[in-house]
């Protein structure tokens, strides 16, 4: 089973994601700080991390830098208000799977599922949003 | 480098007389050079895999599975660099020459340096 960890100062940031992922047999959990998520990434097998860029103990960029030093194989999604160009400038070279808006909508989550299909060969079957 | 397998991201059909690809994730093939006692023993070609979104780690697995010891790049991002290091593949740097043969000769002769974390593309610095 694919495992995703969500990291944000407020759990409500990712309201709605958990349910959609659970529908696709993807296990999720949540961490309130970058340090807790980094500790978990070492201790527990994990496939993907979704972070809010504005964490209480570090920036999204600092989190990604620390994560790739510990385990570069974990994919990352960053929720950020930056423009596409600004986002690319900040995260170039870190292989970020995709950028979410703050409070991502269903279409963004479906795009994530499509990427995960390619990467993990999940063969996810789902209804397109209406 | 006395013994081991070198991978070079390559354009087209690759080979020792071919040219290097500027982006290892999108290269057509990897030219693999087997070295024994500081001599080239064998040249082979490894086809790259499709580069999907978020697929910058695919070459890490591909080259690791094919027992590569060293990779020569013109540039690389922090995440794949860490990936190669974590699977034990040494990453060397030459961003000047496009030909494969001379950089392979230089690596075997010990004239190429490993890329540092602060030489990565974007992220922590610029190549």
gemmi code that builds the backbone of each chain (N, CA, C; Angstrom):
import gemmi

chains = {
    "A": [
        ("UNK", (0.843, -1.200, 0.000), (0.000, 0.000, 0.000), (0.879, 1.252, 0.000)),
        ("UNK", (0.523, 2.197, -0.867), (1.259, 3.455, -0.936), (0.991, 4.273, 0.331)),
        ("UNK", (2.040, 4.894, 0.839), (1.919, 5.666, 2.075), (2.317, 7.129, 1.836)),
        ("UNK", (1.449, 8.030, 2.259), (1.708, 9.466, 2.089), (1.638, 10.147, 3.446)),
        ("UNK", (2.602, 11.025, 3.696), (2.573, 11.827, 4.910), (2.276, 13.279, 4.532)),
        ("UNK", (1.366, 13.901, 5.249), (1.027, 15.303, 4.999), (1.561, 16.135, 6.161)),
        ("UNK", (2.195, 17.261, 5.825), (2.848, 18.071, 6.848), (2.353, 19.512, 6.735)),
        ("UNK", (1.756, 20.008, 7.818), (1.258, 21.390, 7.811), (1.029, 21.846, 9.240)),
        ("UNK", (1.034, 23.178, 9.427), (0.783, 23.698, 10.771), (-0.671, 23.488, 11.164)),
        ("UNK", (-1.549, 23.398, 10.180), (-2.976, 23.246, 10.446), (-3.491, 22.068, 9.620)),
        ("UNK", (-4.050, 21.086, 10.292), (-4.492, 19.877, 9.593), (-5.558, 20.187, 8.548)),
        ("UNK", (-6.275, 21.310, 8.770), (-7.360, 21.653, 7.840), (-6.839, 22.045, 6.458)),
        ("UNK", (-5.523, 22.359, 6.365), (-4.964, 22.722, 5.065), (-5.245, 21.633, 4.025)),
        ("UNK", (-5.244, 20.412, 4.474), (-5.380, 19.302, 3.528), (-6.715, 18.590, 3.683)),
        ("UNK", (-7.688, 19.307, 4.183), (-9.041, 18.745, 4.281), (-9.485, 18.255, 2.905)),
        ("UNK", (-10.024, 17.106, 2.861), (-10.537, 16.595, 1.589), (-9.565, 15.667, 0.889)),
        ("UNK", (-8.276, 15.907, 1.077), (-7.284, 15.062, 0.404), (-7.335, 13.639, 0.943)),
        ("UNK", (-7.388, 13.554, 2.273), (-7.317, 12.253, 2.935), (-8.387, 11.302, 2.397)),
        ("UNK", (-9.610, 11.825, 2.258), (-10.717, 10.992, 1.802), (-10.516, 10.492, 0.387)),
        ("UNK", (-10.077, 11.385, -0.492), (-9.879, 10.993, -1.894), (-8.774, 9.952, -2.005)),
        ("UNK", (-7.719, 10.151, -1.239), (-6.616, 9.185, -1.287), (-7.046, 7.841, -0.703)),
        ("UNK", (-7.820, 7.887, 0.374), (-8.303, 6.635, 0.983), (-9.172, 5.865, -0.001)),
        ("UNK", (-9.963, 6.586, -0.811), (-10.783, 5.932, -1.834), (-9.911, 5.136, -2.799)),
        ("UNK", (-8.657, 5.560, -2.930), (-7.741, 4.895, -3.855), (-6.742, 3.992, -3.127)),
        ("UNK", (-7.130, 3.565, -1.945), (-6.312, 2.623, -1.149), (-4.924, 3.182, -0.864)),
        ("UNK", (-4.866, 4.491, -0.624), (-3.597, 5.123, -0.257), (-3.674, 5.532, 1.211)),
        ("UNK", (-2.683, 5.078, 1.965), (-2.660, 5.359, 3.402), (-2.042, 6.740, 3.670)),
        ("UNK", (-2.661, 7.506, 4.539), (-2.130, 8.836, 4.851), (-1.974, 9.034, 6.359)),
        ("UNK", (-1.046, 9.909, 6.709), (-0.994, 10.384, 8.086), (-0.591, 11.852, 8.049)),
        ("UNK", (-0.523, 12.480, 9.209), (-0.284, 13.924, 9.261), (0.734, 14.258, 10.346)),
        ("UNK", (1.617, 15.201, 10.033), (2.580, 15.718, 11.018), (2.411, 17.233, 11.102)),
        ("UNK", (2.636, 17.776, 12.305), (2.431, 19.219, 12.505), (3.701, 20.034, 12.310)),
        ("UNK", (4.860, 19.377, 12.247), (6.126, 20.115, 12.059), (7.026, 19.371, 11.075)),
        ("UNK", (7.986, 20.110, 10.530), (8.950, 19.508, 9.624), (9.824, 18.475, 10.318)),
        ("UNK", (10.250, 18.786, 11.539), (11.132, 17.856, 12.257), (10.432, 16.520, 12.524)),
        ("UNK", (9.159, 16.576, 12.905), (8.423, 15.326, 13.145), (8.328, 14.518, 11.848)),
        ("UNK", (8.087, 15.203, 10.744), (7.967, 14.504, 9.462), (9.297, 13.904, 9.024)),
        ("UNK", (10.388, 14.637, 9.285), (11.706, 14.123, 8.914), (12.052, 12.885, 9.746)),
        ("UNK", (11.724, 12.921, 11.034), (11.972, 11.757, 11.888), (11.178, 10.556, 11.386)),
        ("UNK", (9.940, 10.811, 10.998), (9.091, 9.720, 10.500), (9.627, 9.171, 9.171)),
        ("UNK", (10.161, 10.073, 8.336), (10.659, 9.641, 7.022), (11.841, 8.687, 7.153)),
        ("UNK", (12.547, 8.780, 8.269), (13.670, 7.861, 8.504), (13.161, 6.544, 9.086)),
        ("UNK", (12.159, 6.652, 9.964), (11.725, 5.483, 10.737), (10.709, 4.608, 10.018)),
        ("UNK", (9.914, 5.206, 9.158), (8.783, 4.480, 8.569), (8.872, 4.531, 7.045)),
        ("UNK", (8.637, 3.401, 6.358), (8.631, 3.435, 4.890), (7.569, 4.415, 4.384)),
        ("UNK", (7.955, 5.241, 3.457), (7.062, 6.298, 2.991), (7.317, 6.546, 1.507)),
        ("UNK", (6.271, 6.808, 0.750), (6.425, 6.997, -0.688), (6.386, 8.460, -1.104)),
        ("UNK", (5.595, 9.244, -0.393), (5.395, 10.631, -0.825), (5.069, 11.506, 0.383)),
        ("UNK", (5.541, 12.748, 0.331), (5.217, 13.712, 1.390), (4.611, 14.954, 0.753)),
        ("UNK", (3.485, 15.393, 1.301), (2.860, 16.646, 0.859), (3.070, 17.660, 1.972)),
        ("UNK", (3.735, 18.767, 1.655), (4.008, 19.751, 2.709), (3.392, 21.104, 2.379)),
        ("UNK", (2.988, 21.782, 3.424), (2.673, 23.202, 3.320), (4.009, 23.926, 3.370)),
        ("UNK", (4.208, 24.862, 2.470), (5.511, 25.532, 2.395), (5.851, 26.308, 3.664)),
        ("UNK", (4.832, 26.755, 4.376), (5.045, 27.582, 5.560), (4.857, 26.742, 6.823)),
        ("UNK", (5.888, 25.971, 7.163), (5.811, 25.106, 8.346), (6.204, 25.907, 9.595)),
        ("UNK", (5.784, 25.472, 10.776), (6.096, 26.247, 11.977), (7.579, 26.248, 12.337)),
        ("UNK", (8.333, 25.226, 11.932), (9.735, 25.142, 12.358), (10.748, 25.270, 11.230)),
        ("UNK", (10.292, 25.355, 10.002), (11.240, 25.521, 8.891), (10.451, 25.866, 7.628)),
        ("UNK", (11.174, 26.348, 6.618), (10.513, 26.637, 5.346), (10.387, 25.338, 4.544)),
        ("UNK", (9.572, 25.381, 3.517), (9.440, 24.206, 2.657), (10.765, 23.839, 2.011)),
        ("UNK", (11.500, 24.845, 1.588), (12.794, 24.610, 0.957), (13.774, 23.929, 1.926)),
        ("UNK", (13.782, 24.415, 3.171), (14.670, 23.797, 4.170), (14.262, 22.344, 4.416)),
        ("UNK", (12.959, 22.099, 4.451), (12.486, 20.731, 4.669), (12.954, 19.813, 3.538)),
        ("UNK", (12.785, 20.277, 2.295), (13.156, 19.440, 1.144), (14.660, 19.164, 1.153)),
        ("UNK", (15.453, 20.182, 1.465), (16.912, 19.991, 1.524), (17.279, 18.914, 2.539)),
        ("UNK", (16.651, 18.987, 3.711), (16.947, 17.993, 4.750), (16.456, 16.615, 4.344)),
        ("UNK", (15.315, 16.568, 3.714), (14.741, 15.269, 3.333), (15.625, 14.543, 2.312)),
        ("UNK", (16.075, 15.259, 1.266), (16.860, 14.571, 0.239), (18.198, 14.077, 0.796)),
        ("UNK", (18.693, 14.750, 1.833), (19.931, 14.281, 2.467), (19.693, 12.958, 3.198)),
        ("UNK", (18.490, 12.791, 3.712), (18.182, 11.576, 4.485), (17.673, 10.454, 3.583)),
        ("UNK", (16.740, 10.784, 2.701), (16.164, 9.773, 1.813), (15.649, 10.459, 0.551)),
        ("UNK", (16.443, 10.387, -0.493), (16.104, 11.106, -1.724), (15.017, 10.409, -2.528)),
        ("UNK", (14.666, 9.193, -2.162), (13.708, 8.432, -2.963), (12.250, 8.793, -2.657)),
        ("UNK", (12.022, 9.560, -1.613), (10.651, 9.948, -1.273), (10.217, 11.131, -2.149)),
        ("UNK", (9.094, 10.974, -2.839), (8.581, 12.048, -3.696), (7.933, 13.139, -2.848)),
        ("UNK", (7.932, 14.367, -3.395), (7.393, 15.497, -2.631), (6.444, 16.351, -3.458)),
        ("UNK", (5.407, 16.810, -2.787), (4.487, 17.814, -3.320), (4.527, 18.981, -2.345)),
        ("UNK", (4.586, 20.205, -2.874), (4.656, 21.382, -2.011), (3.447, 22.278, -2.274)),
        ("UNK", (2.700, 22.593, -1.213), (1.601, 23.549, -1.321), (2.162, 24.945, -1.118)),
        ("UNK", (2.051, 25.764, -2.150), (2.737, 27.061, -2.118), (1.942, 28.104, -2.907)),
        ("UNK", (1.945, 29.352, -2.416), (1.263, 30.426, -3.159), (2.132, 31.047, -4.250)),
        ("UNK", (3.360, 30.568, -4.414), (4.274, 31.163, -5.388), (3.754, 30.990, -6.811)),
        ("UNK", (4.167, 31.897, -7.695), (3.873, 31.708, -9.114), (4.700, 30.529, -9.611)),
        ("UNK", (4.344, 30.038, -10.788), (5.064, 28.888, -11.345), (6.562, 29.208, -11.486)),
        ("UNK", (6.852, 30.424, -11.951), (8.248, 30.816, -12.162), (8.994, 30.915, -10.822)),
        ("UNK", (8.339, 31.533, -9.845), (8.974, 31.662, -8.529), (9.210, 30.289, -7.905)),
        ("UNK", (8.214, 29.425, -8.079), (8.310, 28.078, -7.509), (9.483, 27.329, -8.133)),
        ("UNK", (9.604, 27.436, -9.464), (10.710, 26.764, -10.152), (12.054, 27.286, -9.652)),
        ("UNK", (12.132, 28.599, -9.474), (13.374, 29.190, -8.978), (13.747, 28.689, -7.596)),
        ("UNK", (12.757, 28.509, -6.756), (13.043, 28.091, -5.384), (13.357, 26.601, -5.275)),
        ("UNK", (12.735, 25.794, -6.118), (12.843, 24.340, -5.923), (13.559, 23.612, -7.064)),
        ("UNK", (14.144, 24.345, -8.006), (14.825, 23.688, -9.118), (15.876, 22.706, -8.609)),
        ("UNK", (15.887, 21.532, -9.204), (16.887, 20.526, -8.845), (16.436, 19.563, -7.762)),
        ("UNK", (15.297, 19.877, -7.127), (14.820, 19.012, -6.051), (13.777, 18.001, -6.526)),
        ("UNK", (13.458, 18.031, -7.804), (12.568, 17.014, -8.362), (11.202, 16.983, -7.694)),
        ("UNK", (10.630, 18.162, -7.433), (9.306, 18.217, -6.799), (8.265, 17.672, -7.781)),
        ("UNK", (7.471, 16.762, -7.302), (6.504, 16.102, -8.178), (5.480, 17.090, -8.710)),
        ("UNK", (4.926, 17.934, -7.872), (4.029, 18.987, -8.338), (3.811, 20.036, -7.244)),
        ("UNK", (3.308, 21.196, -7.685), (2.948, 22.274, -6.757), (1.438, 22.253, -6.546)),
        ("UNK", (1.042, 22.259, -5.302), (-0.371, 22.420, -4.951), (-0.621, 23.879, -4.612)),
        ("UNK", (-1.858, 24.312, -4.804), (-2.275, 25.576, -4.206), (-2.486, 25.331, -2.711)),
        ("UNK", (-2.484, 26.434, -1.932), (-2.897, 26.309, -0.535), (-4.373, 25.881, -0.578)),
        ("UNK", (-4.751, 24.935, 0.210), (-6.078, 24.314, 0.137), (-6.314, 23.746, -1.273)),
        ("UNK", (-5.603, 22.710, -1.644), (-5.715, 22.144, -2.999), (-7.126, 21.644, -3.296)),
        ("UNK", (-7.528, 21.788, -4.567), (-8.866, 21.315, -4.948), (-8.782, 19.901, -5.522)),
        ("UNK", (-9.941, 19.361, -5.824), (-10.016, 17.970, -6.251), (-9.232, 17.726, -7.543)),
        ("UNK", (-9.246, 18.703, -8.463), (-8.549, 18.487, -9.738), (-7.036, 18.346, -9.514)),
        ("UNK", (-6.500, 19.082, -8.562), (-5.064, 18.954, -8.273), (-4.752, 17.571, -7.705)),
        ("UNK", (-5.647, 17.087, -6.874), (-5.427, 15.762, -6.276), (-5.525, 14.682, -7.357)),
        ("UNK", (-6.433, 14.894, -8.313), (-6.540, 13.924, -9.407), (-5.286, 13.939, -10.273)),
        ("UNK", (-4.729, 15.136, -10.474), (-3.464, 15.212, -11.227), (-2.364, 14.473, -10.470)),
        ("UNK", (-2.345, 14.639, -9.158), (-1.361, 13.914, -8.348), (-1.543, 12.404, -8.517)),
        ("UNK", (-2.793, 11.951, -8.503), (-3.052, 10.514, -8.669), (-2.559, 10.018, -10.030)),
        ("UNK", (-2.696, 10.872, -11.057), (-2.195, 10.486, -12.386), (-0.673, 10.332, -12.353)),
        ("UNK", (0.005, 11.283, -11.709), (1.468, 11.171, -11.595), (1.847, 9.902, -10.820)),
        ("UNK", (1.097, 9.641, -9.754), (1.402, 8.452, -8.948), (1.152, 7.176, -9.734)),
        ("UNK", (0.146, 7.225, -10.616), (-0.091, 6.079, -11.493), (1.141, 5.753, -12.306)),
        ("UNK", (1.756, 6.818, -12.872), (2.953, 6.621, -13.692), (4.115, 6.093, -12.858)),
        ("UNK", (4.291, 6.685, -11.692), (5.471, 6.363, -10.885), (5.344, 4.998, -10.214)),
        ("UNK", (4.183, 4.745, -9.634), (4.024, 3.534, -8.822), (3.230, 2.438, -9.528)),
        ("UNK", (2.799, 2.699, -10.761), (1.974, 1.722, -11.495), (0.781, 1.279, -10.658)),
        ("UNK", (0.052, 2.268, -10.147), (-1.061, 1.948, -9.244), (-2.297, 1.428, -9.958)),
        ("UNK", (-2.440, 1.838, -11.237), (-3.659, 1.483, -11.984), (-4.896, 1.946, -11.205)),
        ("UNK", (-4.819, 3.183, -10.746), (-5.938, 3.749, -9.994), (-7.134, 3.956, -10.932)),
        ("UNK", (-8.288, 3.517, -10.483), (-9.519, 3.749, -11.236), (-10.369, 4.721, -10.429)),
        ("UNK", (-10.787, 5.785, -11.067), (-11.589, 6.752, -10.334), (-12.480, 7.513, -11.305)),
        ("UNK", (-13.487, 8.134, -10.727), (-14.378, 8.979, -11.520), (-13.747, 10.348, -11.640)),
        ("UNK", (-13.834, 10.908, -12.824), (-13.365, 12.277, -12.999), (-14.316, 13.221, -12.273)),
        ("UNK", (-13.756, 14.312, -11.754), (-14.615, 15.268, -11.056), (-15.588, 15.915, -12.035)),
        ("UNK", (-16.709, 16.247, -11.535), (-17.727, 16.833, -12.418), (-17.764, 18.337, -12.231)),
    ],
    "B": [
        ("UNK", (40.572, 6.066, -11.863), (39.681, 4.933, -11.616), (40.314, 3.675, -12.201)),
        ("UNK", (40.544, 2.707, -11.357), (41.228, 1.500, -11.826), (40.246, 0.436, -12.332)),
        ("UNK", (39.193, 0.219, -11.586), (38.203, -0.797, -11.965), (36.793, -0.253, -11.725)),
        ("UNK", (35.872, -0.746, -12.542), (34.479, -0.368, -12.325), (33.743, -0.071, -13.613)),
        ("UNK", (32.517, 0.348, -13.468), (31.676, 0.651, -14.636), (31.299, 2.132, -14.603)),
        ("UNK", (31.587, 2.822, -15.707), (31.288, 4.254, -15.833), (30.060, 4.420, -16.726)),
        ("UNK", (29.161, 5.308, -16.348), (28.010, 5.642, -17.197), (28.112, 7.083, -17.655)),
        ("UNK", (27.830, 7.283, -18.956), (27.837, 8.644, -19.496), (26.511, 8.884, -20.219)),
        ("UNK", (25.700, 9.839, -19.755), (24.472, 10.186, -20.475), (24.834, 10.621, -21.894)),
        ("UNK", (24.193, 9.993, -22.906), (24.667, 10.179, -24.280), (23.521, 10.498, -25.231)),
        ("UNK", (23.879, 11.176, -26.338), (22.905, 11.452, -27.396), (22.876, 10.300, -28.395)),
        ("UNK", (21.742, 10.104, -29.045), (21.627, 9.123, -30.132), (21.983, 7.721, -29.702)),
        ("UNK", (22.932, 7.133, -30.432), (23.316, 5.748, -30.176), (24.409, 5.618, -29.118)),
        ("UNK", (24.968, 6.744, -28.694), (26.020, 6.694, -27.679), (27.296, 6.078, -28.227)),
        ("UNK", (28.108, 5.514, -27.345), (29.393, 4.936, -27.760), (30.535, 5.883, -27.449)),
        ("UNK", (31.735, 5.334, -27.419), (32.900, 6.124, -27.015), (33.168, 7.302, -27.953)),
        ("UNK", (32.733, 7.184, -29.221), (32.934, 8.277, -30.181), (31.737, 9.220, -30.243)),
        ("UNK", (30.744, 8.972, -29.408), (29.522, 9.775, -29.440), (29.650, 11.041, -28.617)),
        ("UNK", (28.484, 11.705, -28.463), (28.469, 12.960, -27.702), (27.622, 12.813, -26.443)),
        ("UNK", (27.954, 13.613, -25.465), (27.276, 13.567, -24.169), (25.956, 14.336, -24.222)),
        ("UNK", (24.994, 13.879, -23.471), (23.730, 14.591, -23.324), (23.851, 15.567, -22.161)),
        ("UNK", (23.255, 16.745, -22.325), (23.343, 17.757, -21.285), (22.452, 17.492, -20.088)),
        ("UNK", (21.473, 16.632, -20.246), (20.538, 16.365, -19.141), (20.412, 14.860, -18.979)),
        ("UNK", (20.989, 14.330, -17.917), (21.059, 12.873, -17.789), (19.671, 12.228, -17.730)),
        ("UNK", (18.694, 12.954, -17.164), (17.359, 12.368, -17.045), (16.664, 12.198, -18.375)),
        ("UNK", (17.024, 13.050, -19.343), (16.369, 13.017, -20.650), (17.271, 12.433, -21.741)),
        ("UNK", (18.410, 11.883, -21.393), (19.320, 11.385, -22.424), (18.697, 10.208, -23.164)),
        ("UNK", (19.181, 9.995, -24.414), (18.671, 8.868, -25.211), (19.142, 7.541, -24.625)),
        ("UNK", (20.426, 7.473, -24.382), (21.034, 6.231, -23.854), (22.132, 6.587, -22.854)),
        ("UNK", (22.547, 5.596, -22.112), (23.767, 5.727, -21.311), (24.836, 4.872, -21.981)),
        ("UNK", (25.994, 5.473, -22.228), (27.136, 4.685, -22.662), (27.799, 4.131, -21.401)),
        ("UNK", (27.947, 2.807, -21.358), (28.574, 2.167, -20.197), (29.985, 1.713, -20.578)),
        ("UNK", (30.936, 2.077, -19.770), (32.339, 1.735, -20.035), (32.857, 0.899, -18.870)),
        ("UNK", (33.202, -0.342, -19.164), (33.772, -1.207, -18.130), (35.291, -1.057, -18.119)),
        ("UNK", (35.819, -0.807, -16.931), (37.254, -0.545, -16.793), (37.887, -1.619, -15.908)),
        ("UNK", (38.996, -2.166, -16.394), (39.772, -3.128, -15.582), (41.236, -2.736, -15.626)),
        ("UNK", (41.852, -2.650, -14.487), (43.259, -2.238, -14.405), (43.528, -0.958, -15.191)),
        ("UNK", (42.620, -0.024, -15.050), (42.736, 1.290, -15.696), (42.741, 1.213, -17.220)),
        ("UNK", (42.167, 0.137, -17.758), (42.049, -0.008, -19.210), (40.585, -0.232, -19.568)),
        ("UNK", (40.161, 0.308, -20.707), (38.786, 0.072, -21.147), (38.657, -1.367, -21.627)),
        ("UNK", (37.742, -2.084, -20.973), (37.572, -3.500, -21.286), (36.408, -3.712, -22.256)),
        ("UNK", (35.324, -2.979, -22.030), (34.134, -3.198, -22.853), (33.257, -1.946, -22.855)),
        ("UNK", (32.594, -1.711, -24.003), (31.644, -0.606, -24.127), (30.266, -1.215, -24.390)),
        ("UNK", (29.265, -0.744, -23.683), (27.900, -1.209, -23.950), (26.940, -0.023, -23.849)),
        ("UNK", (25.734, -0.242, -24.317), (24.735, 0.829, -24.359), (23.528, 0.421, -23.530)),
        ("UNK", (23.085, 1.333, -22.701), (21.902, 1.103, -21.872), (20.864, 2.154, -22.236)),
        ("UNK", (19.687, 1.704, -22.695), (18.644, 2.660, -23.070), (18.031, 3.302, -21.830)),
        ("UNK", (17.825, 4.599, -21.909), (17.193, 5.317, -20.808), (15.706, 4.965, -20.778)),
        ("UNK", (15.086, 5.233, -19.642), (13.650, 4.982, -19.531), (12.901, 6.291, -19.670)),
        ("UNK", (11.608, 6.178, -19.958), (10.767, 7.362, -20.161), (10.858, 8.276, -18.942)),
        ("UNK", (11.001, 9.578, -19.216), (11.107, 10.549, -18.123), (9.731, 11.157, -17.867)),
        ("UNK", (9.021, 10.603, -16.891), (7.708, 11.131, -16.531), (7.885, 12.213, -15.469)),
        ("UNK", (6.792, 12.942, -15.196), (6.827, 13.946, -14.131), (7.289, 13.301, -12.829)),
        ("UNK", (8.257, 13.933, -12.185), (8.761, 13.384, -10.928), (9.667, 12.185, -11.115)),
        ("UNK", (10.087, 11.951, -12.376), (10.855, 10.734, -12.650), (12.351, 10.923, -12.620)),
        ("UNK", (12.820, 11.979, -11.942), (14.257, 12.240, -11.965), (15.049, 11.180, -11.200)),
        ("UNK", (14.360, 10.333, -10.444), (15.069, 9.294, -9.714), (15.124, 7.973, -10.494)),
        ("UNK", (14.450, 7.919, -11.637), (14.455, 6.682, -12.427), (15.872, 6.284, -12.832)),
        ("UNK", (16.692, 7.230, -13.317), (18.057, 6.829, -13.672), (18.867, 6.308, -12.481)),
        ("UNK", (18.543, 6.778, -11.284), (19.256, 6.284, -10.099), (19.046, 4.779, -9.969)),
        ("UNK", (17.784, 4.371, -10.055), (17.485, 2.936, -9.952), (18.062, 2.176, -11.141)),
        ("UNK", (17.907, 2.751, -12.331), (18.372, 2.076, -13.551), (19.879, 1.815, -13.502)),
        ("UNK", (20.643, 2.835, -13.154), (22.104, 2.683, -13.139), (22.565, 1.813, -11.973)),
        ("UNK", (21.849, 1.907, -10.866), (22.195, 1.049, -9.728), (21.973, -0.424, -10.076)),
        ("UNK", (20.833, -0.699, -10.723), (20.527, -2.087, -11.111), (21.541, -2.621, -12.118)),
        ("UNK", (22.162, -1.722, -12.885), (23.141, -2.141, -13.885), (24.579, -2.013, -13.383)),
        ("UNK", (24.734, -1.980, -12.069), (26.031, -2.070, -11.400), (27.017, -0.971, -11.828)),
        ("UNK", (26.479, 0.228, -12.013), (27.339, 1.366, -12.357), (28.016, 1.881, -11.087)),
        ("UNK", (29.285, 2.230, -11.203), (30.051, 2.766, -10.067), (30.269, 4.271, -10.141)),
        ("UNK", (30.293, 4.787, -11.392), (30.601, 6.207, -11.563), (29.786, 6.785, -12.707)),
        ("UNK", (29.370, 8.023, -12.543), (28.575, 8.725, -13.551), (29.258, 10.050, -13.840)),
        ("UNK", (29.304, 10.426, -15.133), (29.883, 11.722, -15.491), (28.772, 12.613, -16.024)),
        ("UNK", (28.563, 13.761, -15.382), (27.476, 14.662, -15.796), (28.028, 16.068, -16.062)),
        ("UNK", (27.214, 16.833, -16.822), (27.514, 18.250, -16.997), (26.837, 19.062, -15.911)),
        ("UNK", (25.724, 18.561, -15.433), (24.976, 19.210, -14.359), (24.009, 18.210, -13.761)),
        ("UNK", (23.577, 18.482, -12.540), (22.664, 17.555, -11.869), (21.970, 18.300, -10.723)),
        ("UNK", (20.748, 17.931, -10.429), (20.020, 18.536, -9.316), (20.400, 17.881, -7.989)),
        ("UNK", (20.047, 18.568, -6.913), (20.410, 18.071, -5.581), (19.791, 16.703, -5.293)),
        ("UNK", (18.517, 16.545, -5.655), (17.855, 15.287, -5.296), (18.468, 14.069, -5.997)),
        ("UNK", (18.623, 14.107, -7.344), (19.279, 12.938, -7.954), (20.719, 12.754, -7.496)),
        ("UNK", (21.429, 13.861, -7.223), (22.805, 13.709, -6.726), (22.807, 12.933, -5.417)),
        ("UNK", (21.908, 13.306, -4.513), (21.826, 12.582, -3.239), (21.422, 11.125, -3.484)),
        ("UNK", (20.523, 10.924, -4.451), (20.102, 9.560, -4.774), (21.264, 8.698, -5.224)),
        ("UNK", (22.077, 9.233, -6.129), (23.236, 8.462, -6.597), (24.199, 8.186, -5.441)),
        ("UNK", (24.425, 9.205, -4.619), (25.328, 8.994, -3.478), (24.779, 7.913, -2.548)),
        ("UNK", (23.470, 7.947, -2.342), (22.867, 6.995, -1.390), (22.889, 5.551, -1.905)),
        ("UNK", (23.006, 5.371, -3.235), (23.141, 3.995, -3.747), (24.602, 3.664, -4.076)),
        ("UNK", (25.511, 4.569, -3.730), (26.939, 4.269, -3.868), (27.532, 4.557, -5.235)),
        ("UNK", (26.858, 5.387, -6.033), (27.410, 5.768, -7.340), (28.086, 7.133, -7.213)),
        ("UNK", (29.350, 7.198, -7.582), (30.100, 8.450, -7.518), (29.771, 9.308, -8.750)),
        ("UNK", (29.524, 10.585, -8.531), (29.126, 11.465, -9.629), (30.248, 12.462, -9.913)),
        ("UNK", (30.757, 12.407, -11.138), (31.852, 13.284, -11.554), (31.320, 14.361, -12.502)),
        ("UNK", (32.092, 15.429, -12.590), (31.605, 16.633, -13.235), (32.539, 17.105, -14.335)),
        ("UNK", (31.957, 17.333, -15.529), (32.680, 18.050, -16.597), (31.616, 18.747, -17.426)),
        ("UNK", (31.617, 20.082, -17.391), (30.589, 20.813, -18.136), (31.187, 21.545, -19.337)),
        ("UNK", (32.365, 21.141, -19.758), (33.033, 21.830, -20.865), (33.022, 21.036, -22.167)),
        ("UNK", (33.239, 19.747, -22.082), (33.421, 18.968, -23.320), (32.194, 18.128, -23.653)),
        ("UNK", (31.844, 18.090, -24.930), (30.666, 17.321, -25.341), (31.036, 15.892, -25.764)),
        ("UNK", (32.316, 15.653, -26.037), (32.704, 14.322, -26.505), (32.816, 13.347, -25.321)),
        ("UNK", (32.443, 12.098, -25.572), (32.457, 11.082, -24.515), (33.892, 10.588, -24.237)),
        ("UNK", (34.619, 10.272, -25.298), (35.934, 9.650, -25.148), (36.884, 10.401, -24.211)),
        ("UNK", (37.074, 11.712, -24.428), (38.057, 12.437, -23.600), (37.694, 12.483, -22.113)),
        ("UNK", (36.397, 12.595, -21.796), (36.054, 12.672, -20.367), (36.210, 11.302, -19.694)),
        ("UNK", (35.942, 10.237, -20.468), (36.161, 8.890, -19.918), (37.654, 8.690, -19.641)),
        ("UNK", (38.482, 9.104, -20.601), (39.936, 8.968, -20.425), (40.401, 9.748, -19.196)),
        ("UNK", (39.826, 10.939, -19.013), (40.211, 11.756, -17.860), (39.775, 11.126, -16.540)),
        ("UNK", (38.593, 10.512, -16.528), (38.146, 9.871, -15.280), (39.049, 8.695, -14.937)),
        ("UNK", (39.371, 7.899, -15.945), (40.250, 6.749, -15.696), (41.621, 7.219, -15.194)),
        ("UNK", (42.069, 8.345, -15.737), (43.384, 8.877, -15.341), (43.345, 9.615, -14.003)),
        ("UNK", (42.148, 9.750, -13.443), (42.022, 10.425, -12.148), (42.001, 11.939, -12.257)),
        ("UNK", (41.633, 12.433, -13.445), (41.657, 13.889, -13.647), (40.290, 14.564, -13.539)),
        ("UNK", (39.263, 13.820, -13.203), (37.948, 14.444, -12.994), (37.646, 14.465, -11.501)),
        ("UNK", (36.949, 15.505, -11.080), (36.592, 15.600, -9.657), (35.120, 15.259, -9.457)),
        ("UNK", (34.825, 14.752, -8.264), (33.425, 14.485, -7.929), (32.700, 15.811, -7.717)),
        ("UNK", (31.459, 15.843, -8.160), (30.676, 17.066, -8.025), (30.349, 17.292, -6.546)),
        ("UNK", (30.443, 18.542, -6.132), (30.132, 18.886, -4.737), (28.665, 19.289, -4.612)),
        ("UNK", (28.171, 19.229, -3.380), (26.769, 19.583, -3.144), (26.467, 21.029, -3.556)),
        ("UNK", (27.478, 21.901, -3.469), (27.220, 23.298, -3.808), (27.407, 23.585, -5.300)),
        ("UNK", (27.600, 22.528, -6.091), (27.721, 22.713, -7.546), (26.480, 22.226, -8.281)),
        ("UNK", (25.435, 21.889, -7.556), (24.247, 21.340, -8.200), (23.499, 22.418, -8.966)),
        ("UNK", (22.645, 21.985, -9.913), (21.814, 22.903, -10.679), (20.694, 23.411, -9.785)),
        ("UNK", (20.409, 24.723, -9.856), (19.365, 25.297, -9.016), (19.711, 25.068, -7.576)),
        ("UNK", (18.697, 24.887, -6.752), (18.896, 24.525, -5.351), (20.025, 25.280, -4.703)),
        ("UNK", (21.029, 24.545, -4.276), (22.084, 25.152, -3.495), (23.178, 25.843, -4.275)),
        ("UNK", (23.055, 25.964, -5.565), (24.082, 26.661, -6.326), (23.905, 26.434, -7.806)),
        ("UNK", (24.817, 26.898, -8.588), (24.740, 26.768, -10.037), (25.982, 26.088, -10.550)),
        ("UNK", (25.795, 25.231, -11.569), (26.947, 24.621, -12.212), (27.484, 25.595, -13.256)),
    ],
}
model = gemmi.Model(1)
for chain_id, residues in chains.items():
    chain = gemmi.Chain(chain_id)
    for i, (resn, *xyz) in enumerate(residues, 1):
        res = gemmi.Residue()
        res.name, res.seqid = resn, gemmi.SeqId(i, " ")
        for name, pos in zip(("N", "CA", "C"), xyz):
            atom = gemmi.Atom()
            atom.name, atom.element = name, gemmi.Element(name[0])
            atom.pos, atom.b_iso = gemmi.Position(*pos), 0.0
            res.add_atom(atom)
        chain.add_residue(res)
    model.add_chain(chain)
structure = gemmi.Structure()
structure.add_model(model)
structure.setup_entities()
